[in-house]
Amino acid sequence: MASDFEIGEFKFQVGNLKVKTSLLVFKKLARTLLPAIAEARAAGPGKVGDAVQRVVDNLDSLDDLLDAFLPVTKYTGPGRDAPTSLSASALVEHVFGGRPEIMLEFIVRCVQGEYGRFLAENGLLAPLAEKMKAMGLTD
């Protein structure tokens, strides 16, 4: 599922990953994401944040995730009115250099776009998503 989103002054258009790349990225996420989900389910309300923090603490492949999504991304922003591929390293530095918060949000939004339907709506994260919604943590 492709996704379009804005972060600050940048607009991103992210296409789908190729099947094998998508599987490799999911395997990386599953090493930390799925155990944290299971822990959050078992711990109950109020402990979701702790489990998510452990995901972030243990996710040592952020650069791999970024590398996976860059080739399927176009962006517009200051100085770029037409959608431009984000695969060139100079453009990556222009968009994300000195802005780790934008880079991390970009990765999160890309993962949501690629796997969100599987994980949240009908799949593994459905019970957790319902709990978070009931607690007022999501829409």
MODELLER restraints for C-alpha pairs under 7 A, 6 or more apart:
rsr = mdl.restraints
at = mdl.atoms
rsr.add(forms.Gaussian(group=physical.xy_distance, feature=features.Distance(at['CA:1:A'], at['CA:16:A']), mean=5.88, stdev=0.5))
rsr.add(forms.Gaussian(group=physical.xy_distance, feature=features.Distance(at['CA:1:A'], at['CA:113:A']), mean=5.94, stdev=0.5))
rsr.add(forms.Gaussian(group=physical.xy_distance, feature=features.Distance(at['CA:1:A'], at['CA:114:A']), mean=5.57, stdev=0.5))
rsr.add(forms.Gaussian(group=physical.xy_distance, feature=features.Distance(at['CA:2:A'], at['CA:14:A']), mean=5.61, stdev=0.5))
rsr.add(forms.Gaussian(group=physical.xy_distance, feature=features.Distance(at['CA:2:A'], at['CA:15:A']), mean=4.49, stdev=0.5))
rsr.add(forms.Gaussian(group=physical.xy_distance, feature=features.Distance(at['CA:2:A'], at['CA:16:A']), mean=5.18, stdev=0.5))
rsr.add(forms.Gaussian(group=physical.xy_distance, feature=features.Distance(at['CA:2:A'], at['CA:113:A']), mean=6.12, stdev=0.5))
rsr.add(forms.Gaussian(group=physical.xy_distance, feature=features.Distance(at['CA:2:A'], at['CA:114:A']), mean=6.85, stdev=0.5))
rsr.add(forms.Gaussian(group=physical.xy_distance, feature=features.Distance(at['CA:3:A'], at['CA:13:A']), mean=6.07, stdev=0.5))
rsr.add(forms.Gaussian(group=physical.xy_distance, feature=features.Distance(at['CA:3:A'], at['CA:14:A']), mean=5.27, stdev=0.5))
rsr.add(forms.Gaussian(group=physical.xy_distance, feature=features.Distance(at['CA:3:A'], at['CA:15:A']), mean=6.66, stdev=0.5))
rsr.add(forms.Gaussian(group=physical.xy_distance, feature=features.Distance(at['CA:3:A'], at['CA:113:A']), mean=5.38, stdev=0.5))
rsr.add(forms.Gaussian(group=physical.xy_distance, feature=features.Distance(at['CA:4:A'], at['CA:12:A']), mean=5.57, stdev=0.5))
rsr.add(forms.Gaussian(group=physical.xy_distance, feature=features.Distance(at['CA:4:A'], at['CA:13:A']), mean=4.52, stdev=0.5))
rsr.add(forms.Gaussian(group=physical.xy_distance, feature=features.Distance(at['CA:4:A'], at['CA:14:A']), mean=6.17, stdev=0.5))
rsr.add(forms.Gaussian(group=physical.xy_distance, feature=features.Distance(at['CA:5:A'], at['CA:11:A']), mean=5.85, stdev=0.5))
rsr.add(forms.Gaussian(group=physical.xy_distance, feature=features.Distance(at['CA:5:A'], at['CA:12:A']), mean=5.41, stdev=0.5))
rsr.add(forms.Gaussian(group=physical.xy_distance, feature=features.Distance(at['CA:5:A'], at['CA:13:A']), mean=6.82, stdev=0.5))
rsr.add(forms.Gaussian(group=physical.xy_distance, feature=features.Distance(at['CA:6:A'], at['CA:12:A']), mean=6.05, stdev=0.5))
rsr.add(forms.Gaussian(group=physical.xy_distance, feature=features.Distance(at['CA:7:A'], at['CA:102:A']), mean=6.68, stdev=0.5))
rsr.add(forms.Gaussian(group=physical.xy_distance, feature=features.Distance(at['CA:9:A'], at['CA:77:A']), mean=5.79, stdev=0.5))
rsr.add(forms.Gaussian(group=physical.xy_distance, feature=features.Distance(at['CA:10:A'], at['CA:75:A']), mean=6.70, stdev=0.5))
rsr.add(forms.Gaussian(group=physical.xy_distance, feature=features.Distance(at['CA:10:A'], at['CA:76:A']), mean=5.76, stdev=0.5))
rsr.add(forms.Gaussian(group=physical.xy_distance, feature=features.Distance(at['CA:10:A'], at['CA:77:A']), mean=4.53, stdev=0.5))
rsr.add(forms.Gaussian(group=physical.xy_distance, feature=features.Distance(at['CA:11:A'], at['CA:75:A']), mean=5.43, stdev=0.5))
rsr.add(forms.Gaussian(group=physical.xy_distance, feature=features.Distance(at['CA:11:A'], at['CA:76:A']), mean=5.26, stdev=0.5))
rsr.add(forms.Gaussian(group=physical.xy_distance, feature=features.Distance(at['CA:11:A'], at['CA:77:A']), mean=6.39, stdev=0.5))
rsr.add(forms.Gaussian(group=physical.xy_distance, feature=features.Distance(at['CA:12:A'], at['CA:73:A']), mean=6.70, stdev=0.5))
rsr.add(forms.Gaussian(group=physical.xy_distance, feature=features.Distance(at['CA:12:A'], at['CA:74:A']), mean=5.82, stdev=0.5))
rsr.add(forms.Gaussian(group=physical.xy_distance, feature=features.Distance(at['CA:12:A'], at['CA:75:A']), mean=4.47, stdev=0.5))
rsr.add(forms.Gaussian(group=physical.xy_distance, feature=features.Distance(at['CA:12:A'], at['CA:76:A']), mean=6.75, stdev=0.5))
rsr.add(forms.Gaussian(group=physical.xy_distance, feature=features.Distance(at['CA:13:A'], at['CA:73:A']), mean=5.57, stdev=0.5))
rsr.add(forms.Gaussian(group=physical.xy_distance, feature=features.Distance(at['CA:13:A'], at['CA:74:A']), mean=5.15, stdev=0.5))
rsr.add(forms.Gaussian(group=physical.xy_distance, feature=features.Distance(at['CA:13:A'], at['CA:75:A']), mean=6.15, stdev=0.5))
rsr.add(forms.Gaussian(group=physical.xy_distance, feature=features.Distance(at['CA:14:A'], at['CA:72:A']), mean=5.65, stdev=0.5))
rsr.add(forms.Gaussian(group=physical.xy_distance, feature=features.Distance(at['CA:14:A'], at['CA:73:A']), mean=4.39, stdev=0.5))
rsr.add(forms.Gaussian(group=physical.xy_distance, feature=features.Distance(at['CA:14:A'], at['CA:74:A']), mean=6.52, stdev=0.5))
rsr.add(forms.Gaussian(group=physical.xy_distance, feature=features.Distance(at['CA:15:A'], at['CA:72:A']), mean=5.05, stdev=0.5))
rsr.add(forms.Gaussian(group=physical.xy_distance, feature=features.Distance(at['CA:15:A'], at['CA:73:A']), mean=6.27, stdev=0.5))
rsr.add(forms.Gaussian(group=physical.xy_distance, feature=features.Distance(at['CA:16:A'], at['CA:72:A']), mean=6.85, stdev=0.5))
rsr.add(forms.Gaussian(group=physical.xy_distance, feature=features.Distance(at['CA:16:A'], at['CA:114:A']), mean=6.55, stdev=0.5))
rsr.add(forms.Gaussian(group=physical.xy_distance, feature=features.Distance(at['CA:17:A'], at['CA:72:A']), mean=6.82, stdev=0.5))
rsr.add(forms.Gaussian(group=physical.xy_distance, feature=features.Distance(at['CA:21:A'], at['CA:68:A']), mean=6.98, stdev=0.5))
rsr.add(forms.Gaussian(group=physical.xy_distance, feature=features.Distance(at['CA:25:A'], at['CA:65:A']), mean=6.58, stdev=0.5))
rsr.add(forms.Gaussian(group=physical.xy_distance, feature=features.Distance(at['CA:32:A'], at['CA:55:A']), mean=5.34, stdev=0.5))
rsr.add(forms.Gaussian(group=physical.xy_distance, feature=features.Distance(at['CA:32:A'], at['CA:58:A']), mean=6.67, stdev=0.5))
rsr.add(forms.Gaussian(group=physical.xy_distance, feature=features.Distance(at['CA:32:A'], at['CA:59:A']), mean=6.70, stdev=0.5))
rsr.add(forms.Gaussian(group=physical.xy_distance, feature=features.Distance(at['CA:33:A'], at['CA:55:A']), mean=5.89, stdev=0.5))
rsr.add(forms.Gaussian(group=physical.xy_distance, feature=features.Distance(at['CA:36:A'], at['CA:51:A']), mean=4.99, stdev=0.5))
rsr.add(forms.Gaussian(group=physical.xy_distance, feature=features.Distance(at['CA:36:A'], at['CA:52:A']), mean=6.51, stdev=0.5))
rsr.add(forms.Gaussian(group=physical.xy_distance, feature=features.Distance(at['CA:36:A'], at['CA:55:A']), mean=6.49, stdev=0.5))
rsr.add(forms.Gaussian(group=physical.xy_distance, feature=features.Distance(at['CA:39:A'], at['CA:51:A']), mean=6.55, stdev=0.5))
rsr.add(forms.Gaussian(group=physical.xy_distance, feature=features.Distance(at['CA:40:A'], at['CA:47:A']), mean=6.11, stdev=0.5))
rsr.add(forms.Gaussian(group=physical.xy_distance, feature=features.Distance(at['CA:40:A'], at['CA:48:A']), mean=4.97, stdev=0.5))
rsr.add(forms.Gaussian(group=physical.xy_distance, feature=features.Distance(at['CA:40:A'], at['CA:51:A']), mean=5.79, stdev=0.5))
rsr.add(forms.Gaussian(group=physical.xy_distance, feature=features.Distance(at['CA:41:A'], at['CA:128:A']), mean=6.49, stdev=0.5))
rsr.add(forms.Gaussian(group=physical.xy_distance, feature=features.Distance(at['CA:65:A'], at['CA:107:A']), mean=6.83, stdev=0.5))
rsr.add(forms.Gaussian(group=physical.xy_distance, feature=features.Distance(at['CA:66:A'], at['CA:107:A']), mean=6.25, stdev=0.5))
rsr.add(forms.Gaussian(group=physical.xy_distance, feature=features.Distance(at['CA:70:A'], at['CA:86:A']), mean=5.69, stdev=0.5))
rsr.add(forms.Gaussian(group=physical.xy_distance, feature=features.Distance(at['CA:70:A'], at['CA:87:A']), mean=5.35, stdev=0.5))
rsr.add(forms.Gaussian(group=physical.xy_distance, feature=features.Distance(at['CA:71:A'], at['CA:86:A']), mean=6.61, stdev=0.5))
rsr.add(forms.Gaussian(group=physical.xy_distance, feature=features.Distance(at['CA:71:A'], at['CA:87:A']), mean=5.00, stdev=0.5))
rsr.add(forms.Gaussian(group=physical.xy_distance, feature=features.Distance(at['CA:73:A'], at['CA:85:A']), mean=5.95, stdev=0.5))
rsr.add(forms.Gaussian(group=physical.xy_distance, feature=features.Distance(at['CA:73:A'], at['CA:86:A']), mean=5.63, stdev=0.5))
rsr.add(forms.Gaussian(group=physical.xy_distance, feature=features.Distance(at['CA:74:A'], at['CA:83:A']), mean=5.48, stdev=0.5))
rsr.add(forms.Gaussian(group=physical.xy_distance, feature=features.Distance(at['CA:74:A'], at['CA:84:A']), mean=4.94, stdev=0.5))
rsr.add(forms.Gaussian(group=physical.xy_distance, feature=features.Distance(at['CA:74:A'], at['CA:85:A']), mean=4.29, stdev=0.5))
rsr.add(forms.Gaussian(group=physical.xy_distance, feature=features.Distance(at['CA:74:A'], at['CA:86:A']), mean=5.43, stdev=0.5))
rsr.add(forms.Gaussian(group=physical.xy_distance, feature=features.Distance(at['CA:75:A'], at['CA:83:A']), mean=5.11, stdev=0.5))
rsr.add(forms.Gaussian(group=physical.xy_distance, feature=features.Distance(at['CA:75:A'], at['CA:84:A']), mean=5.34, stdev=0.5))
rsr.add(forms.Gaussian(group=physical.xy_distance, feature=features.Distance(at['CA:75:A'], at['CA:85:A']), mean=6.56, stdev=0.5))
rsr.add(forms.Gaussian(group=physical.xy_distance, feature=features.Distance(at['CA:75:A'], at['CA:86:A']), mean=6.58, stdev=0.5))
rsr.add(forms.Gaussian(group=physical.xy_distance, feature=features.Distance(at['CA:76:A'], at['CA:82:A']), mean=6.06, stdev=0.5))
rsr.add(forms.Gaussian(group=physical.xy_distance, feature=features.Distance(at['CA:76:A'], at['CA:83:A']), mean=5.16, stdev=0.5))
rsr.add(forms.Gaussian(group=physical.xy_distance, feature=features.Distance(at['CA:76:A'], at['CA:84:A']), mean=6.52, stdev=0.5))
rsr.add(forms.Gaussian(group=physical.xy_distance, feature=features.Distance(at['CA:86:A'], at['CA:92:A']), mean=6.16, stdev=0.5))
rsr.add(forms.Gaussian(group=physical.xy_distance, feature=features.Distance(at['CA:96:A'], at['CA:102:A']), mean=6.43, stdev=0.5))
rsr.add(forms.Gaussian(group=physical.xy_distance, feature=features.Distance(at['CA:96:A'], at['CA:103:A']), mean=5.60, stdev=0.5))
rsr.add(forms.Gaussian(group=physical.xy_distance, feature=features.Distance(at['CA:119:A'], at['CA:125:A']), mean=4.86, stdev=0.5))
rsr.add(forms.Gaussian(group=physical.xy_distance, feature=features.Distance(at['CA:119:A'], at['CA:126:A']), mean=6.86, stdev=0.5))
rsr.add(forms.Gaussian(group=physical.xy_distance, feature=features.Distance(at['CA:120:A'], at['CA:126:A']), mean=4.65, stdev=0.5))
rsr.add(forms.Gaussian(group=physical.xy_distance, feature=features.Distance(at['CA:120:A'], at['CA:129:A']), mean=6.27, stdev=0.5))
rsr.add(forms.Gaussian(group=physical.xy_distance, feature=features.Distance(at['CA:132:A'], at['CA:138:A']), mean=6.07, stdev=0.5))
rsr.add(forms.Gaussian(group=physical.xy_distance, feature=features.Distance(at['CA:133:A'], at['CA:139:A']), mean=6.17, stdev=0.5))
